[in-house]
Amino acid sequence: MSGVCCVWCQISEPTTRTNKKGEIMVANLAINGGKKVRTIPFPQWPQWGNKEVELLEKVLKSGVWGTLGNEALSFADRFAKYQDAKYGISVHNGTISLELIIRGLNIGYGDEVIVPAYSFISTASSVAIAGATPVFIDIDPNTYNIDPTGIEEKITAKTKAIVVVHIGGRPCDMDKIIEIAHKRGLCVIEDAAHAHGSEWKGRKVGAIGDAGSFSFQNSKNVSCGEGGAIITNNYEHFKEFWHYHHSGRAYEMSSEFGGLVLMGTNARMAEWEAAVLNAQLDKLDEQIETRMKNVSYLNSKLKEFDFIRLLNEDERITRNSYHLYMVRYDSKKLGNLSRNKFISAMCAEGIPCSSGYVPLYKMDVFNSPNFRKSTGSETDYSKIYLPKTEEASYNEAIWFTGNMLLGTKEDMDDIIRAMEKISGNAEELA
C-alpha cells in the first residue's frame, strides 16, 4: 500500500460548502478542502543501509549468484534458528513456500485443507495449485484470526491439514488449534507471512505447527522485494520440502547432475535476495520493539474513541511483530458514517489506511475452469457466507501499515488527531 490513498490527499486550501439547510459552511476536513492534519510522509519502507550494499557487492564479486550459494544457505539456517526451528529452506517467494509445504506433506488431489477466508489469496490458491480443495472457515472478530471453535465442524474424511494465518503479525490460538489437529490426525501449516519474530507463549510462530511459511515480499517486516522461507522441526518433513524446492534432488544426494531425483520444481532463492535478507534480519528485533511501543501508545489513546474497538488482548501473545495495526470501526457510534468514508477522510488528512482483505471465496478464481481442473472440486463457492469475515471485510476493519509504526510518538499523535478531527466534524461527511 502506498502513502497516496486518494485524490483528496492533494487538497489543502480551505473551501466553503453548503449544508443540507443551504447554509454556507467553512470546511474543516481535508477531504472537503480543509487543512490536512499531516503533510509529511511516514517512515519509508523498505529501509536499507551500508550493510545491504556491502553484501550485494560481495555476492557480485563472488561470481556465485544462485543455486544454493553461501548467502542463501546461511540465511535459511540463521532464519530458522531465529524462529526457533531446526531446519530452514530459502525459496523465491512466500506463495511457493506454502505450495511446497502442502506438496511435501503429501497433500494433493482429492484432499481438503481448512483455511481462513480472511487472508491473502496465496493462502488458498497454493492449496489449489497443489491439487487439494480449500475449505473456508470464519474468523474470530476479536482477533481477525481463524476461529478455532468452527474448525471441527469443517473436518471430513478428506481433511488433511489446517492452515492458520497470523494476520498482521498477531499469533493465532495455537494451543486450541494444535489440540484439535492432534486429536483428528491433521497437519498444521502456519502461514506466517506477516509474523516474523512474533511469539506465542514465548515460542516464535512458524515452528509450532508441522511447518511454517514466511514471505519477504516488498512490504513485509523482513524484505528483499520477493522471497520466502520454509521452516520446520521435523527432519523428515524438511527432506520432503527440500527435494520439492531443489528440482527433485534428494537432500542426501543433491549433486548438480546426479543423485536421487524425486518430484520437484525449482524454487531456490537467489544470492542477491539472501544477501539483502541477512542484512535486514539484523534490524528486525529493534524494529519490532519500536512497533510494539507505538502500538501500546496508540491503544492507550484510541480506546477513548467509542467508534474504535481494539482487538482483544491475550497474555499468551508474548510478542507481536505488527506487520499491520488493525482496529475495528463501529459506524453506529459515528452517526452511521460508513467505514469507507471514514478511511477516505483519514487518507485526506495525510494518514494512510485501508479496508484490507475481501473474503477469499468472493474471488472468481474459486469458480473458474482452471480451479475445477486442478482440484476436481464441485463446491459452489458463491454460496458461501461467513458473517464475521464479511463484517470485517466490508464494514469494520481498518488497517495501518507497519512502516507507520516505526515513526515517533508525534507521528502516532497525528493518527489520533486525525481521528479526533473527523469525529468532531463528521457532519461534513453526512
N, C-alpha and C positions, 0 to 999 in steps of 0.2 A: 504494500500500500504506500502510495506516495504522500508527501506532505501537502499536495494540492488536491483538495477534496472537491471543490466545486467552483463555478464561476463567481459565486458571491465573495469568495476569499479575496478577490481583487478589488472589491468596492470598499472605500474607506471614507469618502466625503459624506457628511450628513445630508440627508434629504428630508423632505416633508411628504406626508401621505395623508390620506383621508380615512377616517374610521367609518364604522357602519352608520353612524349618525350624520355623516357628511362633514364632520369637524376636521379641521386641519391639525395634524399632529407632527411633531418633530421625531424622526426615527431614532431610537436608541440602539436597536440591534443592528449589527453589521450586515446581516442578510437583507435588511431594508435600507441600507445606506448609511447607517451609523458608524461610529469609530470602532475599530477592532480592539478586542482585549489584548491581542498579541500580534506583533508584526514581524517577529524573527522566528526562524525555524527551530525546531527541537534538535537535539544531537543527531548527527548524521549516522547512517548505518549502510554498509558495514564500516567498521573502524579498523585502521591499519597503521603500521609504523615501520621503523627500520628493520625489525626482525623479519617481517614478511618479505621485504626486498632482499635481505641477506640470504634467506633460504631459497627464494626463487632463483637468485643468481647462482647459488650453489648447485641447484638442480641443472640449470642451463649449462654450466661448465662441466658437470659430471658426465654429460652425454647419455645418461640413463634417465629417460623421460617417462617411462612406463613399464608395464609388465612386472609387477611385484618388485619395485625398486625399494631402496632402503627407507625413503620417506614414507611410502605407503605402508610398508610392513611395520615400521616403528610407530607410526601413528595408530594403526589398528591395535597394536599391543598396549600402547600408552592409554588410548581412549577406553579400551576395555577395562583396564585396571582402574582408571578414574571412575568408571561407572560400576565398580565392584564386581566385575565379571572376569572370568579366567581367560576367555577366548574372544578375539575380535577379528573382523574382516572389513576392510575398507572397500567400498563399492562406489559406483559413479553417480548414484542419486538415492534419495530416500524412498522412491517408489519401487525401484528394482530390489531394494533390500527387503521390503515386505514380500514381494513375489518370491524371492529366493528362499525366504524363511518358510513360506507356505509349501513350496515345492520340496524343500529339504525335510519337512515334517511328513512327507508322503501324502499330502492332501491335494486332491485334484478332482477330475471329472466324477460326478455322482455324489460328491461330498458337499456338506454345508458348513459354513463358517458364520458365527454370530458376530455382527459388527454394529457399532453405534451409528445411528443415522445422522448425527451431528459431527461432521468431520470433513476433511478434505477428501476429494474423490479417490485418491490413491488407496485409502484405507479399504475401500470396497472393490475398486477396479483391479487391484492386484490379486484379489481373491478370484475374480472372474477370469483374468488373464491366465491364471494357473488352472482354470477349468472348473473350479468349485463355485458354488452358489452362495452369494452373500444373503444373510438373513438379518434384516434390520431390527434394531431394538431401540426403545425410547431412552431418554436421558433423565437424570435427576435434575430438576430445575434449580436446586440449591447448589449444584456444583458444575452443571453442564457436562459432566462426565457420564459414562454409561451407568444405567440404573441396575445394580445387581439384583434387585428384587424381581426384575422382569426376565432374568436370564433363563431360569429353569423351564418356564412355560414355552420357550422357543426351542428347546433341545428335542431333537428327534433321533432316530436310529442312524441318520445320515450325518449328524453333527460331529465334527472332528476337532473344532477349536473355537476359542473366543478371542477376538481381537479387542483389546482395550486401548483407548486413546487418552493420553494425559493432556487434556485440552488446555492450551495456554501455558503449560508447564505444571499445572496442578495435578498431583498424583491421584489416580483412581483409588477406590476402596479395595486395595489388593488383598486384604485379609479375606473378605467375603468372596471375591472372585476366585482366588486360589482354592478356597474351601469347596465351592461349587464344582470347579474344574476337577479337583482330585476325586470328589465323590462320584462324578459322572465319567471319569476317564478321558477328559478333554485336555488338549494343549492350551496354554495361554500365551498369546503373542502380544507384546507390548509395542504399540505404535507411540514411540517417544520422540517424535519429530520436533515437538515443542519443549521437550523436558530435559535437556542436557543439564545434569547436575542436580535435578530435583530429587527429593528423598521421601520415602515412606517409612516411618519408624526408624530413621537412621540409615536405611539402605537405599542406595541410589536406584532409581527406576530403570527398567530395561533388562536388569539381571534378576528380577524377582520371579518372572514367569519362565517359560521354556526358552524364549529368545526375545530380544529387543531390537527394534528398528529405529534408526536415527537419520535425520536429514541435515545436510549442511548447505541447503539452498540459500540464496542471497539474503533472505530476511531472517534466517534462523540465528539463534544466540551464539552458535559456533558456525562460521560461514566460510565457504570458499567459492561461492557463486552457485555451484552444483556439487553434489557429493552425498554419500550416505555411509552408514555402517551397520553391521550386524554384530550383536554381542550375545553370548550365552555362557552358562556354567557347565553345560553338558558337552563332553568331548565328542560323543557320537553324533550329536546334532551339528557340532562345529564341522566335522568332517563332511557331512552331507552338504552343508551350506557352502563349504569350500569348493567342492568339485562343481557345484552348480554355478559358482561365480567365476571359475577358472577354466572355462571351455571344456568342462568334464574331466579335467585331470585330477586324479585322486590325491589327497593331501600327502600320503606317504610316498607317492611315486609321481611327483609333479614336474618331471623334466619337460623341456620345451617341446620335444618331438616324440616322446615315447611315454612309457608307463601305462598304468591302468586308466583307460578312458571311459567315463560314465556319461550320463545325461548332464548337459550343462549349457551355459551361454557365456559370453564374455562380459562381465560386469566389473572388471578390475579398475581400481582408482588410478588415475594418472599421478605422476610425481608432483606436478605443479599444484594440484589440489591439496595433496597431503602436506606439502611444504607450507602452504598458507595455513592449513589447519593446525599444524604443530605450533605455529606462532599464535594462532587465535586461542588455542586451549590455555595458553599461559595467562590470558586475560579474564577467563571465564569466572573464576571464583570471586574476584573483586567486583566484576560487573553484576553478578548475582546479588552480592551484598548491597550494592547500590540500589538495585531494583527493589529488593525486599524492604529496605529502609524507606524508599519513596512510597511504596505501596502502603506501608504501615501509616505513614503520614496522611496519604490520601484517604485511607479508610477512616481515620480518626475524624476527618473533616466531612467526607461525603455521607457518613451515616447520619448527619444532621439534616440532610435533604430527604423529605418524605417520599419524593418521586424516584429516588435511587435506592435500590436494595443491593446489599453486598452479598457475594457468595458466602456460604457457611464457613465458619472457622472449623478446623479439625486438628486437634492436637497431634494426631498421628502423622500429619504432614509436617515433617521437620525441616523441609526446605522446598521452596517453590521458586523456580528459575524465572518465572514471569516472562515468557515469550510474548504473552498478551496479558493485559489487565482488562478484565471483563466485569461489567456491572449489569444489573437488571433494572430496566426502566419501567416505571409504572405510569402510564399516560393518564390514568384516572386521577392521580394526585396532582396533575398539572393541567387541569381544565380540558382533559381528553386530547391534549396536544400529541399527535402521533409521534412514534419513535423516530420515523424517518425525517419529519420536520425538525425535531429536536437535534438530530445529527447534522442536518444541513445548517442549522443555526450555529452549532458548535464549530463546524468547519469554517463558517464565515467569520467567526471570532478569532480564527487562527489556531484552533485546537483540532487537529485532525483526528477523526474517529470514524468508525464504520459499523455496519449492522452484522457483519460476519457471515457465517455459512447459511446456506439454504439446505433443507432436508435432502439427503442424497437420493432418496427414492423418487424425488421430483425430477431428476435429471433424465433426459431422453435415452441415455446410454443403456439403462437397465430394461428398456423395452425395445432395444434395437435388434436387427437381424444378427449383427456381429456378436452381441451378448448372448443371444439364444444359441448360436452355433458353437460358441466357446464353452458354454455351461450346460446346454441341454435343458435349461430351466424353462418352465412354462408359467412361472409366477407372474401375475399381473401386478407389477409394482405401482401402477397408477391408482390402485385401490387401497394402498396402504395409507393409514392415517395414524400418526403418532403425535398426540396432542401436545406433549411437553416440548418435543423437538420443534413443532410448528410455532408454538408460542414464543420460544426463544428466537427462532429464525425470523419471524415476521413482525413481532411486536415488542420484544423485550430486550434482547442482548445488545449491548454497546461495547465495542472493542476499542482499546487504545494499544498501540504497538509498543513493543519492548524498548525500542530506542528512546521513546519519550521518557521512560523510567530511568534513563541514565543521566537525566538532567539534574538541576539543582532544586532546592526547596522552593525557590522563586518560580521555577518552571512549573512545579506542581501547583503553586498558588494561582498561576494563570488558568489552569484547568478548573480550579474551584471558582475563581472569579467569573469565568465564562458561564458556568452553571448558575451562579448567583444572578448574573445579569439576565440570562434567558428566563429563569424562573420569575424574576421581578418584572419582566416586560413581556410575558407570554401572550398578553392580549394583542401584541403586534402581529403574532403569528396566527391568530384566530381566523 
